[in-house]
Every structure is written in C-alpha cells, then in structure tokens.
Amino acid sequence: MKFYFVYILECSDGFLYTGFTNNLDRRLNEHKKGLNTDCYTYNRRPVKLIFSEMFNDVNQAIYFEKKIKKWSKDKKLALANNDFDLLQILSECRNFTHSEFKPEDKK
C-alpha cells in the first residue's frame, strides 16, 4: 500500500510551509539540504518539521493539503500542537457578516 503525507515545516523566519509528498523522509531531507533552489524554503533554512499526517488515499491528502494551506499561522500551529480546542475557536467565523452577528429583521 502506498502512503501520502501532508506536512508543515517551520522555517527560520517563522513562516510555516505546508507540503505534500509520498516520501516524507526524502522530502524533508530535500528541504533541509536545499537541493531545490527554486523551493520556497530554500532561503528560509533551517526548517523544522512540526506536523505530518499520513493518508492512504492520494485524493484525501491533496484535499487536506489545499485546505490547510489557506489557514492562518495560528490555526496551523494549533493543529501542529494538537490543540484542538484552540483550533475549533480559530475556525469559527468572527466577522460581522456571520449570521450570529446579524441584527434581527425589524418590521
């Protein structure tokens, strides 16, 4: 069975990089050694793996990677730290267009 990984790296400048691979050890070494000069992490080394999740379905892995790439840094850190309470709080809509904040219709 083939496995796929979604991972988050913490870069030296504090940026969090999210990636997808079918070989986590190889890909992590590529990031750490700077083998690809075009890679976003090349000038942000050293990097540290702070999160990885294994999938046996490539489509699920790709979906998850695309989803968390859009997340804020705080939300990614909550995931990496297994802080699911904070992750839930950070996932809640908090803007004034949300239904909770809409004033009742006045007729």
SEKOL-548426 format. One record per atom (N, C-alpha, C): residue in one letter; atom name; x negated, y negated, z. Coordinates in nm, 3 decimals. Layout:
REM residues N
<r res="A" atom="CA" X="X" Y="Y" Z="Z"/>
...
//
This chain:
REM residues 107
<r res="M" atom="N" X="-0.085" Y="0.118" Z="0.000"/>
<r res="M" atom="CA" X="0.000" Y="0.000" Z="0.000"/>
<r res="M" atom="C" X="-0.089" Y="-0.124" Z="0.000"/>
<r res="K" atom="N" X="-0.050" Y="-0.223" Z="-0.077"/>
<r res="K" atom="CA" X="-0.125" Y="-0.347" Z="-0.086"/>
<r res="K" atom="C" X="-0.066" Y="-0.449" Z="0.011"/>
<r res="F" atom="N" X="-0.154" Y="-0.528" Z="0.073"/>
<r res="F" atom="CA" X="-0.111" Y="-0.631" Z="0.168"/>
<r res="F" atom="C" X="-0.151" Y="-0.768" Z="0.117"/>
<r res="Y" atom="N" X="-0.075" Y="-0.867" Z="0.160"/>
<r res="Y" atom="CA" X="-0.098" Y="-1.006" Z="0.123"/>
<r res="Y" atom="C" X="-0.098" Y="-1.089" Z="0.250"/>
<r res="F" atom="N" X="-0.173" Y="-1.196" Z="0.249"/>
<r res="F" atom="CA" X="-0.190" Y="-1.276" Z="0.369"/>
<r res="F" atom="C" X="-0.163" Y="-1.423" Z="0.340"/>
<r res="V" atom="N" X="-0.094" Y="-1.486" Z="0.433"/>
<r res="V" atom="CA" X="-0.081" Y="-1.631" Z="0.435"/>
<r res="V" atom="C" X="-0.163" Y="-1.675" Z="0.555"/>
<r res="Y" atom="N" X="-0.244" Y="-1.778" Z="0.535"/>
<r res="Y" atom="CA" X="-0.334" Y="-1.818" Z="0.642"/>
<r res="Y" atom="C" X="-0.343" Y="-1.970" Z="0.652"/>
<r res="I" atom="N" X="-0.384" Y="-2.017" Z="0.769"/>
<r res="I" atom="CA" X="-0.407" Y="-2.158" Z="0.793"/>
<r res="I" atom="C" X="-0.549" Y="-2.173" Z="0.845"/>
<r res="L" atom="N" X="-0.623" Y="-2.264" Z="0.783"/>
<r res="L" atom="CA" X="-0.758" Y="-2.297" Z="0.827"/>
<r res="L" atom="C" X="-0.759" Y="-2.437" Z="0.887"/>
<r res="E" atom="N" X="-0.834" Y="-2.453" Z="0.992"/>
<r res="E" atom="CA" X="-0.858" Y="-2.587" Z="1.046"/>
<r res="E" atom="C" X="-0.993" Y="-2.633" Z="0.993"/>
<r res="C" atom="N" X="-0.993" Y="-2.745" Z="0.924"/>
<r res="C" atom="CA" X="-1.115" Y="-2.798" Z="0.865"/>
<r res="C" atom="C" X="-1.188" Y="-2.890" Z="0.963"/>
<r res="S" atom="N" X="-1.312" Y="-2.922" Z="0.933"/>
<r res="S" atom="CA" X="-1.394" Y="-3.005" Z="1.021"/>
<r res="S" atom="C" X="-1.336" Y="-3.144" Z="1.041"/>
<r res="D" atom="N" X="-1.257" Y="-3.194" Z="0.945"/>
<r res="D" atom="CA" X="-1.196" Y="-3.327" Z="0.957"/>
<r res="D" atom="C" X="-1.058" Y="-3.322" Z="1.022"/>
<r res="G" atom="N" X="-1.017" Y="-3.204" Z="1.071"/>
<r res="G" atom="CA" X="-0.889" Y="-3.188" Z="1.137"/>
<r res="G" atom="C" X="-0.774" Y="-3.151" Z="1.043"/>
<r res="F" atom="N" X="-0.800" Y="-3.155" Z="0.913"/>
<r res="F" atom="CA" X="-0.697" Y="-3.118" Z="0.816"/>
<r res="F" atom="C" X="-0.668" Y="-2.969" Z="0.829"/>
<r res="L" atom="N" X="-0.542" Y="-2.932" Z="0.808"/>
<r res="L" atom="CA" X="-0.503" Y="-2.791" Z="0.809"/>
<r res="L" atom="C" X="-0.476" Y="-2.748" Z="0.666"/>
<r res="Y" atom="N" X="-0.548" Y="-2.646" Z="0.622"/>
<r res="Y" atom="CA" X="-0.535" Y="-2.592" Z="0.486"/>
<r res="Y" atom="C" X="-0.456" Y="-2.462" Z="0.492"/>
<r res="T" atom="N" X="-0.355" Y="-2.450" Z="0.408"/>
<r res="T" atom="CA" X="-0.273" Y="-2.329" Z="0.402"/>
<r res="T" atom="C" X="-0.301" Y="-2.256" Z="0.271"/>
<r res="G" atom="N" X="-0.323" Y="-2.126" Z="0.280"/>
<r res="G" atom="CA" X="-0.354" Y="-2.048" Z="0.160"/>
<r res="G" atom="C" X="-0.289" Y="-1.911" Z="0.161"/>
<r res="F" atom="N" X="-0.310" Y="-1.843" Z="0.050"/>
<r res="F" atom="CA" X="-0.251" Y="-1.710" Z="0.025"/>
<r res="F" atom="C" X="-0.359" Y="-1.625" Z="-0.041"/>
<r res="T" atom="N" X="-0.369" Y="-1.499" Z="-0.001"/>
<r res="T" atom="CA" X="-0.469" Y="-1.409" Z="-0.061"/>
<r res="T" atom="C" X="-0.427" Y="-1.264" Z="-0.041"/>
<r res="N" atom="N" X="-0.492" Y="-1.175" Z="-0.116"/>
<r res="N" atom="CA" X="-0.471" Y="-1.033" Z="-0.094"/>
<r res="N" atom="C" X="-0.590" Y="-0.970" Z="-0.021"/>
<r res="N" atom="N" X="-0.691" Y="-1.052" Z="0.010"/>
<r res="N" atom="CA" X="-0.808" Y="-1.005" Z="0.084"/>
<r res="N" atom="C" X="-0.854" Y="-1.118" Z="0.176"/>
<r res="L" atom="N" X="-0.807" Y="-1.116" Z="0.299"/>
<r res="L" atom="CA" X="-0.831" Y="-1.226" Z="0.392"/>
<r res="L" atom="C" X="-0.980" Y="-1.242" Z="0.425"/>
<r res="D" atom="N" X="-1.051" Y="-1.133" Z="0.450"/>
<r res="D" atom="CA" X="-1.193" Y="-1.142" Z="0.484"/>
<r res="D" atom="C" X="-1.274" Y="-1.206" Z="0.370"/>
<r res="R" atom="N" X="-1.249" Y="-1.159" Z="0.249"/>
<r res="R" atom="CA" X="-1.321" Y="-1.214" Z="0.133"/>
<r res="R" atom="C" X="-1.291" Y="-1.362" Z="0.116"/>
<r res="R" atom="N" X="-1.162" Y="-1.398" Z="0.123"/>
<r res="R" atom="CA" X="-1.122" Y="-1.537" Z="0.101"/>
<r res="R" atom="C" X="-1.177" Y="-1.628" Z="0.210"/>
<r res="L" atom="N" X="-1.177" Y="-1.582" Z="0.334"/>
<r res="L" atom="CA" X="-1.231" Y="-1.661" Z="0.444"/>
<r res="L" atom="C" X="-1.380" Y="-1.685" Z="0.424"/>
<r res="N" atom="N" X="-1.452" Y="-1.582" Z="0.380"/>
<r res="N" atom="CA" X="-1.595" Y="-1.598" Z="0.350"/>
<r res="N" atom="C" X="-1.618" Y="-1.699" Z="0.238"/>
<r res="E" atom="N" X="-1.534" Y="-1.695" Z="0.136"/>
<r res="E" atom="CA" X="-1.545" Y="-1.791" Z="0.026"/>
<r res="E" atom="C" X="-1.528" Y="-1.934" Z="0.078"/>
<r res="H" atom="N" X="-1.431" Y="-1.954" Z="0.166"/>
<r res="H" atom="CA" X="-1.411" Y="-2.087" Z="0.225"/>
<r res="H" atom="C" X="-1.530" Y="-2.128" Z="0.309"/>
<r res="K" atom="N" X="-1.576" Y="-2.037" Z="0.395"/>
<r res="K" atom="CA" X="-1.685" Y="-2.070" Z="0.488"/>
<r res="K" atom="C" X="-1.817" Y="-2.097" Z="0.416"/>
<r res="K" atom="N" X="-1.846" Y="-2.020" Z="0.312"/>
<r res="K" atom="CA" X="-1.972" Y="-2.036" Z="0.239"/>
<r res="K" atom="C" X="-1.965" Y="-2.144" Z="0.131"/>
<r res="G" atom="N" X="-1.846" Y="-2.190" Z="0.100"/>
<r res="G" atom="CA" X="-1.831" Y="-2.292" Z="-0.002"/>
<r res="G" atom="C" X="-1.863" Y="-2.241" Z="-0.141"/>
<r res="L" atom="N" X="-1.819" Y="-2.120" Z="-0.172"/>
<r res="L" atom="CA" X="-1.851" Y="-2.060" Z="-0.301"/>
<r res="L" atom="C" X="-1.780" Y="-2.127" Z="-0.417"/>
<r res="N" atom="N" X="-1.668" Y="-2.192" Z="-0.391"/>
<r res="N" atom="CA" X="-1.594" Y="-2.260" Z="-0.497"/>
<r res="N" atom="C" X="-1.600" Y="-2.410" Z="-0.471"/>
<r res="T" atom="N" X="-1.681" Y="-2.481" Z="-0.549"/>
<r res="T" atom="CA" X="-1.698" Y="-2.625" Z="-0.527"/>
<r res="T" atom="C" X="-1.572" Y="-2.705" Z="-0.557"/>
<r res="D" atom="N" X="-1.478" Y="-2.646" Z="-0.629"/>
<r res="D" atom="CA" X="-1.352" Y="-2.714" Z="-0.660"/>
<r res="D" atom="C" X="-1.246" Y="-2.694" Z="-0.550"/>
<r res="C" atom="N" X="-1.275" Y="-2.608" Z="-0.455"/>
<r res="C" atom="CA" X="-1.179" Y="-2.578" Z="-0.348"/>
<r res="C" atom="C" X="-1.165" Y="-2.699" Z="-0.256"/>
<r res="Y" atom="N" X="-1.043" Y="-2.723" Z="-0.211"/>
<r res="Y" atom="CA" X="-1.013" Y="-2.837" Z="-0.124"/>
<r res="Y" atom="C" X="-1.097" Y="-2.835" Z="0.003"/>
<r res="T" atom="N" X="-1.129" Y="-2.717" Z="0.053"/>
<r res="T" atom="CA" X="-1.203" Y="-2.707" Z="0.179"/>
<r res="T" atom="C" X="-1.354" Y="-2.723" Z="0.162"/>
<r res="Y" atom="N" X="-1.403" Y="-2.728" Z="0.039"/>
<r res="Y" atom="CA" X="-1.548" Y="-2.730" Z="0.014"/>
<r res="Y" atom="C" X="-1.617" Y="-2.842" Z="0.093"/>
<r res="N" atom="N" X="-1.566" Y="-2.963" Z="0.085"/>
<r res="N" atom="CA" X="-1.627" Y="-3.077" Z="0.156"/>
<r res="N" atom="C" X="-1.574" Y="-3.095" Z="0.297"/>
<r res="R" atom="N" X="-1.495" Y="-3.000" Z="0.344"/>
<r res="R" atom="CA" X="-1.437" Y="-3.010" Z="0.478"/>
<r res="R" atom="C" X="-1.486" Y="-2.897" Z="0.569"/>
<r res="R" atom="N" X="-1.594" Y="-2.834" Z="0.528"/>
<r res="R" atom="CA" X="-1.651" Y="-2.726" Z="0.609"/>
<r res="R" atom="C" X="-1.726" Y="-2.784" Z="0.727"/>
<r res="P" atom="N" X="-1.738" Y="-2.710" Z="0.835"/>
<r res="P" atom="CA" X="-1.694" Y="-2.571" Z="0.853"/>
<r res="P" atom="C" X="-1.543" Y="-2.562" Z="0.874"/>
<r res="V" atom="N" X="-1.491" Y="-2.446" Z="0.843"/>
<r res="V" atom="CA" X="-1.349" Y="-2.419" Z="0.861"/>
<r res="V" atom="C" X="-1.333" Y="-2.306" Z="0.961"/>
<r res="K" atom="N" X="-1.217" Y="-2.305" Z="1.026"/>
<r res="K" atom="CA" X="-1.189" Y="-2.200" Z="1.125"/>
<r res="K" atom="C" X="-1.049" Y="-2.146" Z="1.099"/>
<r res="L" atom="N" X="-1.037" Y="-2.015" Z="1.095"/>
<r res="L" atom="CA" X="-0.907" Y="-1.950" Z="1.078"/>
<r res="L" atom="C" X="-0.829" Y="-1.965" Z="1.208"/>
<r res="I" atom="N" X="-0.709" Y="-2.027" Z="1.199"/>
<r res="I" atom="CA" X="-0.628" Y="-2.044" Z="1.319"/>
<r res="I" atom="C" X="-0.497" Y="-1.965" Z="1.312"/>
<r res="F" atom="N" X="-0.463" Y="-1.915" Z="1.193"/>
<r res="F" atom="CA" X="-0.339" Y="-1.839" Z="1.178"/>
<r res="F" atom="C" X="-0.348" Y="-1.750" Z="1.055"/>
<r res="S" atom="N" X="-0.293" Y="-1.630" Z="1.066"/>
<r res="S" atom="CA" X="-0.273" Y="-1.546" Z="0.948"/>
<r res="S" atom="C" X="-0.154" Y="-1.454" Z="0.974"/>
<r res="E" atom="N" X="-0.083" Y="-1.427" Z="0.867"/>
<r res="E" atom="CA" X="0.032" Y="-1.337" Z="0.872"/>
<r res="E" atom="C" X="0.021" Y="-1.242" Z="0.755"/>
<r res="M" atom="N" X="0.043" Y="-1.115" Z="0.779"/>
<r res="M" atom="CA" X="0.032" Y="-1.013" Z="0.676"/>
<r res="M" atom="C" X="0.170" Y="-0.977" Z="0.622"/>
<r res="F" atom="N" X="0.177" Y="-0.957" Z="0.491"/>
<r res="F" atom="CA" X="0.301" Y="-0.919" Z="0.424"/>
<r res="F" atom="C" X="0.272" Y="-0.800" Z="0.333"/>
<r res="N" atom="N" X="0.372" Y="-0.714" Z="0.314"/>
<r res="N" atom="CA" X="0.356" Y="-0.607" Z="0.216"/>
<r res="N" atom="C" X="0.432" Y="-0.637" Z="0.088"/>
<r res="D" atom="N" X="0.502" Y="-0.749" Z="0.085"/>
<r res="D" atom="CA" X="0.575" Y="-0.793" Z="-0.034"/>
<r res="D" atom="C" X="0.516" Y="-0.926" Z="-0.081"/>
<r res="V" atom="N" X="0.460" Y="-0.927" Z="-0.199"/>
<r res="V" atom="CA" X="0.393" Y="-1.046" Z="-0.251"/>
<r res="V" atom="C" X="0.488" Y="-1.164" Z="-0.260"/>
<r res="N" atom="N" X="0.613" Y="-1.140" Z="-0.296"/>
<r res="N" atom="CA" X="0.710" Y="-1.249" Z="-0.309"/>
<r res="N" atom="C" X="0.741" Y="-1.314" Z="-0.174"/>
<r res="Q" atom="N" X="0.749" Y="-1.234" Z="-0.069"/>
<r res="Q" atom="CA" X="0.771" Y="-1.290" Z="0.064"/>
<r res="Q" atom="C" X="0.652" Y="-1.375" Z="0.107"/>
<r res="A" atom="N" X="0.532" Y="-1.327" Z="0.078"/>
<r res="A" atom="CA" X="0.411" Y="-1.401" Z="0.115"/>
<r res="A" atom="C" X="0.406" Y="-1.536" Z="0.041"/>
<r res="I" atom="N" X="0.433" Y="-1.533" Z="-0.087"/>
<r res="I" atom="CA" X="0.432" Y="-1.657" Z="-0.166"/>
<r res="I" atom="C" X="0.538" Y="-1.754" Z="-0.115"/>
<r res="Y" atom="N" X="0.656" Y="-1.703" Z="-0.086"/>
<r res="Y" atom="CA" X="0.764" Y="-1.787" Z="-0.034"/>
<r res="Y" atom="C" X="0.722" Y="-1.852" Z="0.097"/>
<r res="F" atom="N" X="0.664" Y="-1.773" Z="0.188"/>
<r res="F" atom="CA" X="0.623" Y="-1.825" Z="0.319"/>
<r res="F" atom="C" X="0.513" Y="-1.929" Z="0.304"/>
<r res="E" atom="N" X="0.416" Y="-1.902" Z="0.217"/>
<r res="E" atom="CA" X="0.308" Y="-2.000" Z="0.196"/>
<r res="E" atom="C" X="0.364" Y="-2.132" Z="0.146"/>
<r res="K" atom="N" X="0.450" Y="-2.128" Z="0.047"/>
<r res="K" atom="CA" X="0.509" Y="-2.251" Z="-0.008"/>
<r res="K" atom="C" X="0.589" Y="-2.325" Z="0.099"/>
<r res="K" atom="N" X="0.657" Y="-2.250" Z="0.183"/>
<r res="K" atom="CA" X="0.738" Y="-2.310" Z="0.288"/>
<r res="K" atom="C" X="0.652" Y="-2.384" Z="0.389"/>
<r res="I" atom="N" X="0.548" Y="-2.318" Z="0.441"/>
<r res="I" atom="CA" X="0.470" Y="-2.383" Z="0.547"/>
<r res="I" atom="C" X="0.374" Y="-2.489" Z="0.493"/>
<r res="K" atom="N" X="0.343" Y="-2.484" Z="0.364"/>
<r res="K" atom="CA" X="0.260" Y="-2.591" Z="0.306"/>
<r res="K" atom="C" X="0.328" Y="-2.727" Z="0.321"/>
<r res="K" atom="N" X="0.459" Y="-2.727" Z="0.324"/>
<r res="K" atom="CA" X="0.535" Y="-2.853" Z="0.335"/>
<r res="K" atom="C" X="0.549" Y="-2.901" Z="0.479"/>
<r res="W" atom="N" X="0.513" Y="-2.817" Z="0.575"/>
<r res="W" atom="CA" X="0.529" Y="-2.851" Z="0.715"/>
<r res="W" atom="C" X="0.430" Y="-2.957" Z="0.760"/>
<r res="S" atom="N" X="0.464" Y="-3.026" Z="0.868"/>
<r res="S" atom="CA" X="0.373" Y="-3.122" Z="0.930"/>
<r res="S" atom="C" X="0.259" Y="-3.048" Z="0.999"/>
<r res="K" atom="N" X="0.156" Y="-3.123" Z="1.029"/>
<r res="K" atom="CA" X="0.042" Y="-3.066" Z="1.101"/>
<r res="K" atom="C" X="0.087" Y="-3.012" Z="1.238"/>
<r res="D" atom="N" X="0.170" Y="-3.087" Z="1.308"/>
<r res="D" atom="CA" X="0.218" Y="-3.043" Z="1.440"/>
<r res="D" atom="C" X="0.294" Y="-2.912" Z="1.431"/>
<r res="K" atom="N" X="0.374" Y="-2.900" Z="1.329"/>
<r res="K" atom="CA" X="0.454" Y="-2.777" Z="1.312"/>
<r res="K" atom="C" X="0.364" Y="-2.657" Z="1.281"/>
<r res="K" atom="N" X="0.262" Y="-2.679" Z="1.197"/>
<r res="K" atom="CA" X="0.166" Y="-2.571" Z="1.166"/>
<r res="K" atom="C" X="0.088" Y="-2.531" Z="1.291"/>
<r res="L" atom="N" X="0.049" Y="-2.629" Z="1.371"/>
<r res="L" atom="CA" X="-0.024" Y="-2.597" Z="1.494"/>
<r res="L" atom="C" X="0.064" Y="-2.521" Z="1.592"/>
<r res="A" atom="N" X="0.191" Y="-2.556" Z="1.600"/>
<r res="A" atom="CA" X="0.283" Y="-2.482" Z="1.687"/>
<r res="A" atom="C" X="0.293" Y="-2.336" Z="1.642"/>
<r res="L" atom="N" X="0.299" Y="-2.314" Z="1.512"/>
<r res="L" atom="CA" X="0.303" Y="-2.178" Z="1.459"/>
<r res="L" atom="C" X="0.173" Y="-2.105" Z="1.495"/>
<r res="A" atom="N" X="0.060" Y="-2.170" Z="1.473"/>
<r res="A" atom="CA" X="-0.070" Y="-2.108" Z="1.500"/>
<r res="A" atom="C" X="-0.088" Y="-2.074" Z="1.648"/>
<r res="N" atom="N" X="-0.027" Y="-2.156" Z="1.734"/>
<r res="N" atom="CA" X="-0.039" Y="-2.136" Z="1.879"/>
<r res="N" atom="C" X="0.074" Y="-2.050" Z="1.936"/>
<r res="N" atom="N" X="0.156" Y="-1.992" Z="1.849"/>
<r res="N" atom="CA" X="0.270" Y="-1.910" Z="1.892"/>
<r res="N" atom="C" X="0.362" Y="-1.986" Z="1.987"/>
<r res="D" atom="N" X="0.372" Y="-2.117" Z="1.967"/>
<r res="D" atom="CA" X="0.459" Y="-2.200" Z="2.049"/>
<r res="D" atom="C" X="0.592" Y="-2.214" Z="1.976"/>
<r res="F" atom="N" X="0.675" Y="-2.112" Z="1.985"/>
<r res="F" atom="CA" X="0.798" Y="-2.106" Z="1.909"/>
<r res="F" atom="C" X="0.904" Y="-2.203" Z="1.960"/>
<r res="D" atom="N" X="0.897" Y="-2.240" Z="2.088"/>
<r res="D" atom="CA" X="0.989" Y="-2.341" Z="2.140"/>
<r res="D" atom="C" X="0.961" Y="-2.476" Z="2.075"/>
<r res="L" atom="N" X="0.834" Y="-2.514" Z="2.070"/>
<r res="L" atom="CA" X="0.797" Y="-2.639" Z="2.006"/>
<r res="L" atom="C" X="0.826" Y="-2.633" Z="1.856"/>
<r res="L" atom="N" X="0.800" Y="-2.521" Z="1.795"/>
<r res="L" atom="CA" X="0.827" Y="-2.504" Z="1.652"/>
<r res="L" atom="C" X="0.975" Y="-2.529" Z="1.624"/>
<r res="Q" atom="N" X="1.063" Y="-2.478" Z="1.708"/>
<r res="Q" atom="CA" X="1.207" Y="-2.500" Z="1.690"/>
<r res="Q" atom="C" X="1.240" Y="-2.648" Z="1.705"/>
<r res="I" atom="N" X="1.184" Y="-2.713" Z="1.804"/>
<r res="I" atom="CA" X="1.209" Y="-2.856" Z="1.824"/>
<r res="I" atom="C" X="1.162" Y="-2.937" Z="1.704"/>
<r res="L" atom="N" X="1.043" Y="-2.904" Z="1.654"/>
<r res="L" atom="CA" X="0.988" Y="-2.977" Z="1.540"/>
<r res="L" atom="C" X="1.065" Y="-2.949" Z="1.411"/>
<r res="S" atom="N" X="1.140" Y="-2.841" Z="1.409"/>
<r res="S" atom="CA" X="1.217" Y="-2.804" Z="1.290"/>
<r res="S" atom="C" X="1.353" Y="-2.872" Z="1.284"/>
<r res="E" atom="N" X="1.396" Y="-2.927" Z="1.395"/>
<r res="E" atom="CA" X="1.527" Y="-2.990" Z="1.398"/>
<r res="E" atom="C" X="1.523" Y="-3.124" Z="1.326"/>
<r res="C" atom="N" X="1.630" Y="-3.152" Z="1.254"/>
<r res="C" atom="CA" X="1.643" Y="-3.278" Z="1.183"/>
<r res="C" atom="C" X="1.666" Y="-3.389" Z="1.285"/>
<r res="R" atom="N" X="1.588" Y="-3.494" Z="1.278"/>
<r res="R" atom="CA" X="1.599" Y="-3.601" Z="1.376"/>
<r res="R" atom="C" X="1.621" Y="-3.739" Z="1.312"/>
<r res="N" atom="N" X="1.665" Y="-3.742" Z="1.188"/>
<r res="N" atom="CA" X="1.688" Y="-3.873" Z="1.128"/>
<r res="N" atom="C" X="1.834" Y="-3.912" Z="1.138"/>
<r res="F" atom="N" X="1.863" Y="-4.036" Z="1.113"/>
<r res="F" atom="CA" X="1.998" Y="-4.088" Z="1.135"/>
<r res="F" atom="C" X="2.098" Y="-4.045" Z="1.028"/>
<r res="T" atom="N" X="2.053" Y="-3.977" Z="0.925"/>
<r res="T" atom="CA" X="2.147" Y="-3.926" Z="0.825"/>
<r res="T" atom="C" X="2.200" Y="-3.789" Z="0.865"/>
<r res="H" atom="N" X="2.141" Y="-3.730" Z="0.967"/>
<r res="H" atom="CA" X="2.184" Y="-3.599" Z="1.015"/>
<r res="H" atom="C" X="2.326" Y="-3.608" Z="1.071"/>
<r res="S" atom="N" X="2.402" Y="-3.504" Z="1.057"/>
<r res="S" atom="CA" X="2.543" Y="-3.505" Z="1.100"/>
<r res="S" atom="C" X="2.561" Y="-3.537" Z="1.248"/>
<r res="E" atom="N" X="2.465" Y="-3.500" Z="1.333"/>
<r res="E" atom="CA" X="2.475" Y="-3.528" Z="1.475"/>
<r res="E" atom="C" X="2.478" Y="-3.677" Z="1.504"/>
<r res="F" atom="N" X="2.414" Y="-3.754" Z="1.417"/>
<r res="F" atom="CA" X="2.399" Y="-3.897" Z="1.441"/>
<r res="F" atom="C" X="2.502" Y="-3.981" Z="1.366"/>
<r res="K" atom="N" X="2.583" Y="-3.920" Z="1.283"/>
<r res="K" atom="CA" X="2.681" Y="-3.996" Z="1.205"/>
<r res="K" atom="C" X="2.796" Y="-4.039" Z="1.297"/>
<r res="P" atom="N" X="2.831" Y="-4.165" Z="1.288"/>
<r res="P" atom="CA" X="2.945" Y="-4.210" Z="1.371"/>
<r res="P" atom="C" X="3.075" Y="-4.148" Z="1.321"/>
<r res="E" atom="N" X="3.168" Y="-4.133" Z="1.412"/>
<r res="E" atom="CA" X="3.298" Y="-4.077" Z="1.375"/>
<r res="E" atom="C" X="3.369" Y="-4.173" Z="1.281"/>
<r res="D" atom="N" X="3.448" Y="-4.117" Z="1.191"/>
<r res="D" atom="CA" X="3.527" Y="-4.200" Z="1.100"/>
<r res="D" atom="C" X="3.628" Y="-4.279" Z="1.181"/>
<r res="K" atom="N" X="3.635" Y="-4.406" Z="1.153"/>
<r res="K" atom="CA" X="3.733" Y="-4.490" Z="1.221"/>
<r res="K" atom="C" X="3.840" Y="-4.526" Z="1.123"/>
<r res="K" atom="N" X="3.959" Y="-4.482" Z="1.151"/>
<r res="K" atom="CA" X="4.070" Y="-4.507" Z="1.059"/>
<r res="K" atom="C" X="4.162" Y="-4.612" Z="1.112"/>
//
